């Protein structure tokens, strides 16, 4: 337990930049830290959409291999999507980018973009699925709108329906099933 500015926290350091928004709002205005106002504490994670929760993620190699071997797959210019029947009642998403697309910085950028596009494309999706999104060479550099359009198209072809906000039903990327 530490105390800073008269507020007790259960954090060992008592650093103000690690406080939850609820802790910060209890402080007097002058004592509030400046910086990110959108910081989420662990208690706020439950408010996030299911598709981006940490426990809604595929992390085990065996899950990735199961989707590769037994799932459906659709290839677009910016992303490869693999889908299989779920083992749970949730939507679980896994993200991967191989060394073929670039170094660590490029792979991390591609996975960040895939996570955000998946969050937007799966918003409102009800059907439980296990989904793997594989980054391609153009994933890290293409316009985000093109990545989102391709991902929505792949989800439509693989019958994963989320909220189609901003979706153009006539726009078809050059993808091939395999």
Residue pairs with C-beta under 8 A, 6 or more apart in sequence:
1 8
1 9
1 10
2 8
2 9
2 11
2 12
2 13
2 14
3 9
3 14
4 14
4 15
4 16
5 16
5 27
5 28
5 31
7 23
7 26
7 27
9 19
9 23
11 18
11 19
16 24
16 31
16 32
16 33
17 33
17 35
19 33
19 41
20 39
20 41
20 43
20 44
21 37
21 39
21 41
21 44
22 41
22 43
23 41
24 32
24 33
40 47
40 48
45 53
45 54
46 53
49 119
49 122
49 123
50 56
50 90
50 91
51 91
51 93
51 118
51 119
51 122
51 123
51 125
52 93
52 115
52 118
52 119
56 90
56 91
56 92
56 93
57 92
57 93
57 94
58 64
58 67
58 92
58 93
58 94
58 130
58 131
58 132
59 94
63 92
63 94
63 130
64 94
64 96
64 132
66 84
66 130
67 82
67 83
67 84
67 94
67 130
67 131
67 132
68 82
68 132
70 84
71 82
71 83
71 84
71 130
71 132
72 82
72 83
72 84
72 158
72 177
73 80
73 81
73 82
73 83
73 177
73 178
74 80
74 81
74 154
74 157
74 158
74 175
74 177
74 178
75 175
75 176
75 177
75 178
76 150
76 151
76 153
76 154
76 173
76 174
76 175
77 136
77 138
77 142
77 146
77 150
77 173
77 174
77 175
78 136
78 138
78 139
78 142
78 146
78 147
78 150
78 151
78 173
79 114
79 117
79 133
79 134
79 135
79 136
79 139
79 147
79 150
79 151
79 154
80 133
80 134
80 136
81 131
81 132
81 133
81 134
81 151
81 154
81 155
81 158
82 131
82 132
82 134
83 129
83 130
83 131
83 132
83 158
83 160
84 129
84 130
85 129
85 130
86 92
86 128
86 129
86 130
87 130
88 128
89 128
90 128
91 122
91 125
91 127
91 128
91 129
91 131
92 129
92 130
92 131
93 118
93 122
93 131
93 132
93 133
94 130
94 131
94 132
94 133
95 111
95 114
95 115
95 118
95 132
95 133
95 135
96 111
96 132
96 133
96 134
96 135
97 106
97 107
97 108
97 110
97 111
97 114
97 134
97 135
97 139
98 107
98 134
98 135
99 107
100 137
101 107
101 110
101 135
101 136
101 137
101 139
101 140
102 110
102 137
102 140
106 140
107 135
107 140
109 140
110 135
110 139
110 140
111 135
113 135
113 139
113 140
113 144
113 147
114 133
114 135
114 139
114 147
114 151
116 144
117 144
117 147
117 148
117 151
118 131
118 133
118 151
120 148
121 148
121 151
121 152
121 155
121 162
122 131
122 155
122 160
122 162
123 162
123 163
123 165
124 162
124 163
125 160
125 161
125 162
125 163
126 161
127 159
127 160
127 161
129 160
131 160
133 151
139 147
146 173
148 166
149 167
149 168
149 171
149 173
150 173
150 175
152 162
152 164
152 167
153 171
153 172
153 173
153 175
154 175
155 161
155 162
157 175
157 177
